[in-house]
Amino acid sequence: MAILLNCEMKSYICYKNIKMNKSVLFLWLGISLFFTSCIATNDLIYLQKKNGDQVASPILTLASKPYRLQTNDVLSITIKANDPKLVTIFSPTNQGEAGKSESGLYFDGFTVDDHGNIRIPVLGEINVNGFTVEEIRTKIENQLLADYFNKEANIFVTVKLAGFKYTINGEIGSTGTKTLFQDHLNIMQAIANSGDITITGNRKAVTIIRQLPSGIEMHDIDLTDINVMQSPYYYLQPNDYIYIKPLKQKTWGTGKTGLESMGTILTLVSLSTTVFLLLKN
């Protein structure tokens, strides 16, 4: 009898241990899921000091290199003189500010063709491939002074890109091709103009795809690191493509915040309990 009671006691203790171990296991899995599914604050903050140095110090940024024109770029060229009538023949239209809109520049701007040339009335074809806008301005002014005007005419030429165009896609507030009327643009400005990266976007590996005369380059930059300002990809070039990859938390679907993750855990526990009770009965 004593032996039987002893065996039953051991069985009961083993059962309780197994039950306790399962409870501990489920608790451990729940805690692990909670912490691994949440998105850490350090993954969301831009331009952090990664070395732990909190002392304020100047940030050395790379200067934006002048952009050199490529095929399919569009230029806005304005030629002025003391007598406006003298230079009207060099302009394709005379629409004032309306002609400076994005659609106006698309139709009336000077597009770089497949041979790297633009066509200006009277002046004819001018090769601009690989030149900066400042070099093109000087080239046009020199040709006008050499062939058509003297210095007293006070020829004034302005050459600009017809908008700074870039394309952004992925985990961003507003995707698509954007055009800003400014000469320089950095990655932070482009993201702000596109509605910021979503909470599930990977700020540590933002991909920049850039078309160069030598081919296409792809590079990932970490926007949570303040040293990204020293990257040659921090300043964008016209026609850059920006891709924001998703964090793994979005793929898991476990929740982006602690409350969402806790809700997921409670749902799984409730589902597991229901299945267990159904199978037991």
Buried (B, 14 or more C-beta within 10 A) or exposed (E): EEEEEEEEEEEEEEEEEEEEEEEEEBEEEBEEBBEEBBBEEEBEEBBBBEEEEEEEEEEEEEEBEEBBBBBEBBBBBBBBBEEEEBBEEBBBEEEEEEBBBEEBBEEBBBBBBEEBBBEBEEBEEBBBBEBBBEBBBBBBBEBBEEEBBEEEBEBEBEBBBBBBBBBBBBBBBEBEEBEBBEEBBBBBBBBEBBEEBBBBBBBBBBBBBBBEEEEEEEEEBBBBBBBBBEBEBBBBBBBBBBBBBEBEBBEEEBBBEEEBBBEBBEEBBEEEEEEEEEEEE
